[in-house]
């Protein structure tokens, strides 16, 4: 709460059974089915409230598409290019296989 003495806040939280722990993190990565969220310079706090554990994360958030090895091989085979070229094309197309293949076949 803004303006409240941090020591008083900590005592109040202890009385309510809330424990906080700072986690010294360098980077946090959240993987979803279609992309990765990368949090750089994170501030991570673990909160235990009556047995329910949660994480509070703040920092610089970047998104990157999640490209699997299987997708790279598929594009490489279909476009008849090296896997490095297929990966680059997938990154440029934000993971869209069809677009990556078409772009490589145009070249």
C-alpha positions as CSV (number, residue, x, y, z in Angstrom):
1,X,0.0,0.0,0.0
2,X,1.5,3.4,-1.0
3,X,2.7,5.5,1.9
4,X,2.7,2.6,4.4
5,X,5.8,1.9,6.4
6,X,7.4,-1.3,4.9
7,X,8.0,-2.8,8.4
8,X,4.3,-2.3,9.4
9,X,3.3,-3.8,6.1
10,X,5.5,-6.9,6.7
11,X,4.1,-7.4,10.3
12,X,0.6,-7.2,9.0
13,X,1.3,-9.7,6.2
14,X,2.9,-12.1,8.8
15,X,-0.2,-11.9,10.9
16,X,-2.3,-12.8,7.9
17,X,-0.1,-15.7,7.1
18,X,1.4,-14.2,4.0
19,X,5.1,-14.8,3.3
20,X,7.2,-13.1,0.6
21,X,10.5,-14.1,-0.8
22,X,12.6,-12.3,-3.4
23,X,14.0,-14.7,-6.1
24,X,17.3,-13.7,-7.7
25,X,16.4,-14.3,-11.3
26,X,18.4,-13.4,-14.4
27,X,15.7,-14.1,-17.0
28,X,12.2,-15.6,-17.0
29,X,10.8,-17.5,-20.0
30,X,7.1,-18.4,-20.3
31,X,6.5,-20.9,-23.2
32,X,3.1,-21.0,-24.8
33,X,1.9,-23.0,-27.8
34,X,2.7,-20.3,-30.3
35,X,5.3,-18.0,-28.7
36,X,7.7,-17.4,-25.9
37,X,7.5,-14.5,-23.5
38,X,10.9,-13.5,-22.3
39,X,11.2,-11.2,-19.3
40,X,14.6,-9.6,-19.0
41,X,15.9,-7.8,-15.9
42,X,13.1,-9.4,-13.9
43,X,12.0,-8.7,-10.4
44,X,10.5,-11.9,-9.1
45,X,8.6,-12.3,-5.8
46,X,7.3,-15.6,-4.5
47,X,4.2,-15.2,-2.3
48,X,2.9,-17.9,0.0
49,X,-0.6,-17.1,1.2
50,X,-2.0,-19.8,3.4
51,X,-0.4,-22.6,1.3
52,X,-1.3,-21.0,-2.1
53,X,2.0,-20.1,-3.8
54,X,2.1,-17.4,-6.5
55,X,4.8,-15.6,-8.4
56,X,4.8,-11.9,-9.2
57,X,7.1,-11.0,-12.1
58,X,7.9,-7.6,-13.5
59,X,10.5,-6.6,-16.1
60,X,11.2,-5.9,-19.7
61,X,8.9,-8.3,-21.7
62,X,9.7,-9.5,-25.2
63,X,7.8,-11.9,-27.4
64,X,9.3,-14.4,-29.8
65,X,7.7,-17.0,-31.9
66,X,8.3,-20.6,-30.8
67,X,9.8,-22.6,-33.6
68,X,10.1,-26.3,-33.2
69,X,12.8,-28.6,-34.7
70,X,9.9,-30.4,-36.5
71,X,8.8,-27.2,-38.2
72,X,12.3,-26.4,-39.3
73,X,12.7,-29.9,-40.8
74,X,9.3,-29.6,-42.6
75,X,10.2,-26.2,-44.1
76,X,13.7,-27.4,-45.0
77,X,12.4,-30.5,-46.8
78,X,9.5,-28.7,-48.6
79,X,11.6,-25.7,-49.8
80,X,14.6,-27.9,-50.4
81,X,17.0,-25.7,-48.4
82,X,19.3,-26.1,-45.4
83,X,17.8,-26.1,-42.0
84,X,19.6,-22.8,-41.1
85,X,17.8,-21.2,-44.0
86,X,14.5,-22.8,-43.0
87,X,14.9,-21.5,-39.4
88,X,15.6,-18.0,-40.6
89,X,12.6,-18.0,-42.9
90,X,10.4,-19.3,-40.0
91,X,11.6,-16.5,-37.8
92,X,10.9,-13.9,-40.5
93,X,7.4,-15.3,-41.0
94,X,6.7,-15.4,-37.2
95,X,6.5,-19.2,-37.3
96,X,4.1,-19.5,-40.3
97,X,5.2,-22.6,-42.1
98,X,3.3,-21.9,-45.4
99,X,4.6,-18.4,-45.6
100,X,8.2,-19.5,-44.9
101,X,8.0,-22.2,-47.6
102,X,6.6,-19.8,-50.2
103,X,9.2,-17.2,-49.4
104,X,12.0,-19.7,-49.8
105,X,10.7,-21.0,-53.1
106,X,10.5,-17.5,-54.5
107,X,14.3,-17.0,-54.1
